[in-house]
Amino acid sequence: MKAIIVGAGIGGLTAAISLRRAGVEAVVFEKAPELREIGAGISVWTNAMKALEKIGVADAVREAGRQEIGGTIRSWNGERISEIPADVLEKRFGLNVVLTRPELQEVLLAALPHDTVRLDAECVGFRQAGSSVTVLFAGGREERGELLVGADGLRSVVRERLFGGARPRYAGFTAWRGLVDLGDEREGEGFEAWGRGNIFGLVSLGRGRFYWYATKNAPEGQRDAPEGRKAELTRLFGGWHEPIPTVIEATEEADILRNDVYDREPLKRWGMGRVTLLGDAAHPMTPNLGQGACQAIEDAVMLAACVRGEANVEKALRGYEERRAGRVAGVVRRSRLLGKAAQLENPLLCALRNAAAGAMPLRLQLRQLDPILDYEE
Ligand SMILES: Cc1cc2nc3c(=O)[nH]c(=O)nc-3n(C[C@H](O)[C@H](O)[C@H](O)COP(=O)(O)OP(=O)(O)OC[C@H]3O[C@@H](n4cnc5c(N)ncnc54)[C@H](O)[C@@H]3O)c2cc1C
């Protein structure tokens, strides 16, 4: 059986590995002319690590990244709001790993035969007939297979052809990301600092390297300030606690990424016939739980399990969608809710939010994470 996967992001590559392990000939078509995963760091939480374990790549991810990740929330001025120590988190849920996106991409690519990914192949549509699906690419190329997986991200063409072109929902804030080398002195430091309508997070990647992210409430599509990204970030966060101003200062202007943040209302159906969706194409979410790619990984492993266990492709795909839809809808909603709380602007509401988060006992904080991290199918 041949599966055509559109999109070589984390979701598409993981799907290729999982399907190949299930005995399916999986080929990935990517519109970009080269494979260059952009974005700074990525947290691969326990739930995704358990899924990666099943397809034999968890050890390589662990080796490439850094473990012992805790969760510390501070106020913009450095006051501690709440903390989940790394050892407590690990004892309860298992290991989380953080690494850069290119590192994760490299691990996934290393688990695939070198000709699995075909570049410069932009999917523009598909047609289904009988027991096959033909995928159409820009320039007139066609490729035929027994199933099609749309892993083509937030503005998925496969999704659009299945369900129409509804726009994603703008979450009301924009996000910057970057990588920085701070040396060994701050090794292991990590936190998320909450302000009013903006947050700043720092995650240690080991060997003195750090991944940082920042957000602010903004109208959709707002352009960069004329003085540039770094100067804008310094204006917004220069008065926040150390090492935030130092982190911004130490990052190269050209290395600062910026994206507006979107999600979508969870779909009830993800596919039709021999076509299905996976990852952001099916369920983009705000980054507040760090679960977008983790859910794409869970999807990929479940998709392969369903295909392996069912000779009827359409039944296998509907089974996969059914088993994933409820789980993913819950994560999308929680992430959205957390995003709303993190981006609050009203001073009174911010004070209440911080007080409520600070008063929450550790065991309750952990219980809130149970449905996300303590998951394995
Ligand atoms: C600020 C921020 C921080 C985040 N942090 C985390 C985190 O810590 N942990 C986490 O799990 N998630 C995180 N996420 C979410 C995560 O980045 C995404 O959910 C994840 O990358 C989605 O992977 P994907 O493979 O589904 O889609 P994508 O990564 O978007 O990949 C889609 C691929 O399809 C290709 N493509 C698109 N259209 C076509 C076409 N027509 N034909 C062929 N190819 C096509 C694209 O070029 C791309 O390579 C974060 C997101 C943001 C914005």
The ligand as an SDF file (V2000), in Angstrom:
LIG
                    3D

 53 58  0  0  0  0  0  0  0  0999 V2000
    5.4760   30.4320   19.0720 C   0  0  0  0  0  0  0  0  0  0  0  0
    5.1780   28.9540   18.9300 C   0  0  0  0  0  0  0  0  0  0  0  0
    5.7390   28.0510   19.8290 C   0  0  0  0  0  0  0  0  0  0  0  0
    5.4480   26.6760   19.7370 C   0  0  0  0  0  0  0  0  0  0  0  0
    6.0060   25.8100   20.6350 N   0  0  0  0  0  0  0  0  0  0  0  0
    5.6990   24.4900   20.5880 C   0  0  0  0  0  0  0  0  0  0  0  0
    6.2510   23.5480   21.5300 C   0  0  0  0  0  0  0  0  0  0  0  0
    7.0640   23.9020   22.3930 O   0  0  0  0  0  0  0  0  0  0  0  0
    5.8640   22.2390   21.4620 N   0  0  0  0  0  0  0  0  0  0  0  0
    4.9730   21.8150   20.4950 C   0  0  0  0  0  0  0  0  0  0  0  0
    4.6430   20.6160   20.5000 O   0  0  0  0  0  0  0  0  0  0  0  0
    4.4430   22.6720   19.5920 N   0  0  0  0  0  0  0  0  0  0  0  0
    4.7740   23.9870   19.5980 C   0  0  0  0  0  0  0  0  0  0  0  0
    4.2550   24.8450   18.6680 N   0  0  0  0  0  0  0  0  0  0  0  0
    3.3210   24.3260   17.6530 C   0  0  0  0  0  0  0  0  0  0  0  0
    4.0490   23.6200   16.5310 C   0  0  0  0  0  0  0  0  0  0  0  0
    5.0240   24.4660   15.9710 O   0  0  0  0  0  0  0  0  0  0  0  0
    3.1100   23.1720   15.4330 C   0  0  0  0  0  0  0  0  0  0  0  0
    1.9170   22.6790   15.9770 O   0  0  0  0  0  0  0  0  0  0  0  0
    3.7590   22.0820   14.6100 C   0  0  0  0  0  0  0  0  0  0  0  0
    4.9630   22.5330   14.0440 O   0  0  0  0  0  0  0  0  0  0  0  0
    2.8090   21.5970   13.5100 C   0  0  0  0  0  0  0  0  0  0  0  0
    3.4610   20.6320   12.7300 O   0  0  0  0  0  0  0  0  0  0  0  0
    2.8010   20.1610   11.3620 P   0  0  0  0  0  0  0  0  0  0  0  0
    3.7570   19.1610   10.8010 O   0  0  0  0  0  0  0  0  0  0  0  0
    1.3870   19.7540   11.5660 O   0  0  0  0  0  0  0  0  0  0  0  0
    2.7320   21.4630   10.4470 O   0  0  0  0  0  0  0  0  0  0  0  0
    3.8990   22.4070    9.9120 P   0  0  0  0  0  0  0  0  0  0  0  0
    5.0710   22.4120   10.7970 O   0  0  0  0  0  0  0  0  0  0  0  0
    3.2560   23.7110    9.5830 O   0  0  0  0  0  0  0  0  0  0  0  0
    4.3660   21.6990    8.5500 O   0  0  0  0  0  0  0  0  0  0  0  0
    3.5820   21.7550    7.3920 C   0  0  0  0  0  0  0  0  0  0  0  0
    4.4960   21.5000    6.1950 C   0  0  0  0  0  0  0  0  0  0  0  0
    3.6980   21.4040    5.0340 O   0  0  0  0  0  0  0  0  0  0  0  0
    4.2930   22.1570    3.9960 C   0  0  0  0  0  0  0  0  0  0  0  0
    3.2040   22.5430    3.0760 N   0  0  0  0  0  0  0  0  0  0  0  0
    2.2510   23.4620    3.2810 C   0  0  0  0  0  0  0  0  0  0  0  0
    1.4160   23.5200    2.2320 N   0  0  0  0  0  0  0  0  0  0  0  0
    1.8680   22.6100    1.3380 C   0  0  0  0  0  0  0  0  0  0  0  0
    1.4290   22.2180    0.0380 C   0  0  0  0  0  0  0  0  0  0  0  0
    0.3440   22.7620   -0.5340 N   0  0  0  0  0  0  0  0  0  0  0  0
    2.1090   21.2410   -0.6110 N   0  0  0  0  0  0  0  0  0  0  0  0
    3.2230   20.6680   -0.0410 C   0  0  0  0  0  0  0  0  0  0  0  0
    3.6840   21.0240    1.1740 N   0  0  0  0  0  0  0  0  0  0  0  0
    3.0110   21.9750    1.8670 C   0  0  0  0  0  0  0  0  0  0  0  0
    4.9500   23.3240    4.7000 C   0  0  0  0  0  0  0  0  0  0  0  0
    5.9610   23.9070    3.9060 O   0  0  0  0  0  0  0  0  0  0  0  0
    5.4960   22.6340    5.9530 C   0  0  0  0  0  0  0  0  0  0  0  0
    6.7700   22.0920    5.7360 O   0  0  0  0  0  0  0  0  0  0  0  0
    4.5560   26.2140   18.7250 C   0  0  0  0  0  0  0  0  0  0  0  0
    4.0150   27.1240   17.8010 C   0  0  0  0  0  0  0  0  0  0  0  0
    4.3190   28.4770   17.8850 C   0  0  0  0  0  0  0  0  0  0  0  0
    3.6990   29.4380   16.8860 C   0  0  0  0  0  0  0  0  0  0  0  0
  1  2  1  0
  2  3  1  0
  2 52  2  0
  3  4  2  0
  4  5  1  0
  4 50  1  0
  5  6  2  0
  6  7  1  0
  6 13  1  0
  7  8  2  0
  7  9  1  0
  9 10  1  0
 10 11  2  0
 10 12  1  0
 12 13  2  0
 13 14  1  0
 14 15  1  0
 14 50  1  0
 15 16  1  0
 16 17  1  0
 16 18  1  0
 18 19  1  0
 18 20  1  0
 20 21  1  0
 20 22  1  0
 22 23  1  0
 23 24  1  0
 24 25  2  0
 24 26  1  0
 24 27  1  0
 27 28  1  0
 28 29  2  0
 28 30  1  0
 28 31  1  0
 31 32  1  0
 32 33  1  0
 33 34  1  0
 33 48  1  0
 34 35  1  0
 35 36  1  0
 35 46  1  0
 36 37  1  0
 36 45  1  0
 37 38  2  0
 38 39  1  0
 39 40  1  0
 39 45  2  0
 40 41  1  0
 40 42  2  0
 42 43  1  0
 43 44  2  0
 44 45  1  0
 46 47  1  0
 46 48  1  0
 48 49  1  0
 50 51  2  0
 51 52  1  0
 52 53  1  0
M  END
$$$$
